[in-house]
Amino acid sequence: MNDMLNLISLRVKCPVCGQSLMDDNRLVDNCPSIRLNIANDQDKGEINLSSVWESYNYVCTLETPKDTTIKLSCPHCNSEIKSKADCDVCDAPMIPLDLELGGDVSICSRIGCKNHFVKFVDFSFALKQLYIDAGYQGRPFIEDMSLPREKKGPGTEEEEKIKIMRTGTFLQSYCPHCKKSLIEKSSIKFKVDRGKKSGYLMLSPYLNIFTSKSTIRLPEDEYIGDIKCFHCDQSLMIKEEKCRECGSEIARIVVGATSRLVDFYICSKKGCRWHGLSKDDLDDIRLEESLEW
C-alpha cells in the first residue's frame, strides 16, 4: 500500500469537531499542510505538518527537540487530539486524525519517531479519489509532449517546430554523470547531504506537479543541501547558473524530450517551484506554464 500512496497528499479533519485541518496557504512539501495547535511542557504554539504520505517535514513556532513528546489540539474547537493507543515502537501516545475520504491516519506524538499508519473505509474508492483530487490540472499522465500552441493567427514555420511539454508529462530522468535512471517507485529520487545528515529526496516525476517528500527533515524556504545521484554519489549541483526565480543554487539532471535527452534544472531551495531548460533547448522546446517565457 505504501507504494500506491507514494507522493499522495492526504486531507484530514478534526476527529472531535469534524472541521478541516488543512491549511491551503502554508505549503509544506509543496502541498497544503495540516495545521494544529502544539504544546509541550514549557510552551504553546502552532505546527504545520506535511500532508504527503510518509513525509516527516513540518514548520513549527516552537523548538521541537528530538524525542520530545508533544500534545496536539484542533485550532477550531481547541480539543486535544489523543488516542488510547500507544506507539508500538516508542510507547508514546498516538495521535489520530480523520481522513476526509473516510478512515483515519495515526501519527506518533514523539518527535523523531516515524511510526504512523492509515486506515481507509473503502481503500479502492479512496485511492482512486486521491488521484482525482490531486488534480494534475484535470489532465491525465501522458508522455505525448506535442501540444498545439494557442495563437490568434497562423504561426510562423519556426513557431510550428516548437514542441511544448505539457503539464503532467512524465519526465524520464537520468543522472548526467553515470547515465542511470533516477526513477524509483514512481518518483525522481536523489541523495541529499545536508551538513552531517544524509537522506533521500523524492520528487514527483510529472511536469509542474510539485509534490515531494524526504527521509530527513528539510526545512521550508531553506537550501536543501548537496543534491546527488543516488547511484554514483556524484553531485548534481552546477555553479554556472542560479535559480531565475529566487537566486538559489540549482541542480542539473537529464530528461527525455522529443526523442532526445535535454538538460533540466531544478532549484535547491525548499518550496521554490522554479525549473527550466537550457537556453539552447528553449529554442525548440517549451515547458507549459513555465516562468521562462
C-alpha positions as MATLAB code, in Angstrom:
seq = 'MNDMLNLISLRVKCPVCGQSLMDDNRLVDNCPSIRLNIANDQDKGEINLSSVWESYNYVCTLETPKDTTIKLSCPHCNSEIKSKADCDVCDAPMIPLDLELGGDVSICSRIGCKNHFVKFVDFSFALKQLYIDAGYQGRPFIEDMSLPREKKGPGTEEEEKIKIMRTGTFLQSYCPHCKKSLIEKSSIKFKVDRGKKSGYLMLSPYLNIFTSKSTIRLPEDEYIGDIKCFHCDQSLMIKEEKCRECGSEIARIVVGATSRLVDFYICSKKGCRWHGLSKDDLDDIRLEESLEW';
ca = [
       0.000    0.000    0.000;
       2.871    2.391    0.723;
       3.944    2.379   -2.941;
       0.377    3.147   -4.013;
       0.317    6.166   -1.704;
       3.661    7.433   -2.964;
       3.729   11.281   -3.035;
      -0.019   11.478   -2.359;
      -1.347   14.285   -0.163;
      -3.864   13.200    2.490;
      -6.568   15.657    3.556;
      -7.633   15.323    7.185;
     -10.147   16.763    9.624;
     -10.520   17.012   13.390;
     -11.866   13.767   14.910;
     -13.678   15.830   17.571;
     -15.466   18.661   15.730;
     -15.120   17.389   12.157;
     -13.716   20.634   10.717;
     -10.942   20.532    8.134;
      -7.398   20.856    9.454;
      -5.954   21.716    6.046;
      -4.068   24.984    5.600;
      -4.056   25.854    1.893;
      -1.979   28.988    2.488;
       1.002   27.381    4.243;
       2.559   24.774    1.978;
       4.848   22.032    3.246;
       6.422   19.774    0.612;
       4.607   21.988   -1.909;
       1.206   20.767   -0.679;
      -1.409   22.230    1.695;
      -0.296   21.443    5.230;
      -2.108   20.111    8.296;
      -2.421   22.944   10.822;
      -2.660   22.119   14.535;
      -2.006   23.745   17.879;
       1.023   22.276   19.658;
       2.050   22.212   23.320;
       4.954   20.818   25.280;
       5.828   21.063   28.971;
       7.003   24.680   28.632;
       5.091   26.444   25.891;
       2.331   26.505   23.268;
       2.429   27.289   19.556;
       1.363   26.175   16.110;
       2.623   23.406   13.845;
       2.032   22.740   10.150;
       2.616   19.097    9.271;
       3.268   17.766    5.790;
       0.181   16.109    4.339;
       2.311   13.971    1.995;
       2.226   10.323    2.994;
       5.459    9.214    4.707;
       6.930   12.726    4.763;
       8.154   13.957    8.143;
       8.657   17.627    7.309;
       6.900   20.341    9.270;
       7.000   24.020   10.206;
       6.621   24.895   13.873;
       6.666   28.040   16.008;
       8.218   26.090   18.922;
      11.538   24.366   19.301;
      10.970   20.645   18.811;
      13.998   18.677   20.080;
      14.207   15.047   19.041;
      12.476   12.583   21.409;
      10.220   15.318   22.833;
       6.621   14.184   23.320;
       4.091   16.781   22.160;
       0.376   17.401   22.523;
      -1.697   18.462   19.515;
      -5.096   20.139   19.537;
      -7.619   21.364   16.989;
      -7.296   25.066   16.055;
     -11.091   25.264   15.686;
     -12.540   23.610   18.814;
      -9.298   23.606   20.874;
      -9.877   19.969   21.842;
      -6.764   17.906   22.451;
      -6.455   15.129   19.870;
      -5.318   11.938   21.532;
      -5.765    8.200   21.401;
      -5.876    5.440   23.977;
      -3.375    3.538   21.854;
       0.379    3.895   22.343;
       3.086    3.714   19.694;
       4.322    0.140   19.278;
       7.816    1.490   18.513;
       8.488    4.002   21.323;
       5.405    3.723   23.621;
       4.429    7.415   23.200;
       0.702    8.198   22.719;
      -0.578    8.005   19.151;
      -2.495   10.944   17.635;
      -5.447   10.042   15.360;
      -6.733   12.297   12.567;
      -9.814   11.591   10.454;
      -9.414   11.349    6.686;
     -11.860   13.428    4.661;
     -12.340   10.391    2.382;
     -13.257    8.141    5.282;
     -10.961    6.303    7.669;
      -8.135    7.732    9.724;
      -4.395    8.218    9.933;
      -2.460    7.960   13.205;
       0.922    9.513   13.947;
       3.267    9.166   16.904;
       3.452   12.101   19.317;
       7.217   11.708   19.838;
       9.390   13.989   17.685;
      11.679   11.842   15.559;
       9.594    8.655   15.716;
       8.378    7.744   12.225;
       5.652    5.315   13.237;
       2.318    6.024   11.562;
      -0.434    4.114    9.800;
      -3.502    4.814    7.690;
      -6.846    3.001    7.526;
      -9.379    3.627    4.745;
     -13.062    2.778    4.972;
     -13.011    1.793    1.282;
      -9.434    1.527    0.043;
     -10.103    1.197   -3.707;
     -12.509    4.155   -3.733;
     -10.222    6.277   -1.564;
      -7.140    5.618   -3.686;
      -8.991    6.484   -6.891;
     -10.349    9.679   -5.331;
      -6.903   10.680   -4.074;
      -5.545   10.679   -7.605;
      -8.575   12.573   -8.884;
      -8.285   15.170   -6.105;
      -4.570   15.544   -6.799;
      -5.887   17.225   -9.903;
      -2.900   17.470  -12.146;
      -4.967   20.360  -13.544;
      -7.509   17.934  -14.935;
      -5.054   16.280  -17.275;
      -4.082   12.614  -17.476;
      -0.494   11.489  -17.136;
       0.685   11.344  -20.744;
       4.042   11.153  -22.462;
       2.948   12.920  -25.650;
       4.785   16.222  -25.434;
       3.275   17.772  -28.580;
       0.702   20.408  -27.794;
      -0.512   22.955  -30.334;
       0.379   26.464  -29.171;
      -2.508   28.769  -28.513;
      -2.315   31.599  -31.004;
      -4.649   34.109  -32.596;
      -3.458   33.523  -36.151;
      -1.255   31.204  -38.186;
       2.173   30.727  -36.669;
       5.495   31.051  -38.407;
       7.352   27.968  -39.614;
       9.723   28.373  -36.676;
       6.847   28.505  -34.172;
       5.297   25.374  -35.648;
       8.510   23.463  -34.927;
       8.467   24.297  -31.197;
       7.332   21.412  -29.002;
       5.602   22.104  -25.705;
       5.997   19.686  -22.814;
       2.551   19.525  -21.293;
       1.739   19.739  -17.621;
       1.516   16.141  -16.431;
       4.184   14.858  -18.822;
       6.159   12.022  -17.244;
       9.813   13.066  -17.035;
      12.089   10.132  -17.762;
      15.026   11.325  -15.681;
      18.692   10.331  -15.709;
      21.943   11.196  -13.961;
      24.147   13.320  -16.254;
      27.245   11.506  -14.880;
      26.521    7.763  -14.781;
      23.510    7.944  -17.154;
      21.420    5.684  -14.880;
      17.708    6.310  -14.376;
      16.733    8.428  -11.356;
      13.209    6.972  -11.355;
      12.431    4.672   -8.447;
       8.961    3.654   -7.248;
       7.228    6.324   -9.347;
       9.438    9.150   -8.022;
      12.553   11.033   -9.085;
      14.956   10.031   -6.327;
      18.011   11.990   -5.163;
      20.529   11.608   -2.379;
      20.787   14.739   -0.205;
      23.731   15.701    2.012;
      22.725   18.403    4.484;
      25.579   19.098    6.871;
      26.145   15.969    8.933;
      22.845   14.444    7.840;
      22.209   12.452    4.682;
      18.964   11.123    3.281;
      16.849   10.884    0.168;
      14.592   13.362   -1.574;
      11.747   12.142   -3.785;
      10.061   14.441   -6.301;
       7.009   13.907   -8.478;
       8.155   12.797  -11.963;
       5.301   14.705  -13.621;
       5.956   18.150  -15.083;
       4.556   21.049  -12.996;
       3.438   18.665  -10.221;
       5.464   19.758   -7.207;
       4.759   17.077   -4.581;
       7.855   15.965   -2.685;
       8.942   14.049    0.386;
      12.232   13.234    2.086;
      13.674   10.747    4.552;
      15.257   13.560    6.591;
      13.687   16.827    7.651;
      14.204   19.575    5.068;
      13.025   22.944    6.457;
      10.804   25.028    4.206;
      12.311   28.042    2.393;
      15.889   26.911    3.085;
      18.712   25.497    0.955;
      18.156   21.743    0.661;
      21.833   20.792    0.591;
      24.046   18.984   -1.894;
      21.786   17.083   -4.312;
      23.449   13.912   -5.629;
      22.774   10.897   -7.817;
      21.791    8.002   -5.556;
      23.647    5.588   -7.851;
      27.109    7.132   -8.362;
      27.055    9.676   -5.490;
      28.156   12.467   -7.866;
      26.874   15.983   -7.118;
      24.229   17.320   -9.497;
      24.768   20.943   -8.443;
      26.103   23.385  -11.042;
      27.937   26.668  -10.495;
      27.310   28.280  -13.873;
      23.683   29.297  -13.227;
      21.304   30.239  -10.422;
      17.560   29.857   -9.976;
      15.906   32.562  -12.081;
      13.134   32.929   -9.505;
      14.918   33.135   -6.110;
      18.653   33.150   -6.949;
      19.461   29.878   -5.153;
      21.805   27.191   -6.419;
      20.348   24.732   -8.914;
      20.859   21.088   -9.817;
      21.003   19.540  -13.275;
      19.514   16.259  -14.418;
      18.795   14.890  -17.883;
      15.252   14.192  -19.102;
      13.888   12.598  -22.241;
      12.126   15.076  -24.522;
      11.134   14.992  -28.189;
      13.147   11.827  -28.877;
      16.347   13.227  -27.352;
      17.882   13.991  -23.980;
      17.959   17.564  -22.650;
      19.322   19.246  -19.523;
      16.646   20.013  -16.928;
      17.298   22.334  -13.967;
      15.644   22.375  -10.526;
      16.053   24.852   -7.666;
      17.765   23.710   -4.465;
      15.656   25.929   -2.184;
      12.866   24.031   -0.439;
       9.496   25.312   -1.633;
      10.742   27.125   -4.754;
       8.904   25.810   -7.811;
      11.254   27.143  -10.468;
      12.534   24.692  -13.053;
      13.809   25.227  -16.548;
      15.729   24.151  -19.620;
      18.981   25.385  -21.077;
      18.848   28.465  -23.307;
      19.736   26.312  -26.327;
      16.905   23.862  -25.682;
      14.403   26.716  -25.273;
      14.803   27.371  -28.984;
      12.698   24.324  -29.819;
      11.155   23.054  -26.545;
       8.904   24.910  -24.111;
       7.570   23.876  -20.700;
       3.879   24.540  -20.391;
       3.135   27.188  -17.707;
       6.866   27.831  -17.260;
       8.154   31.122  -15.867;
      10.799   31.103  -18.600;
       8.682   32.507  -21.446;
];
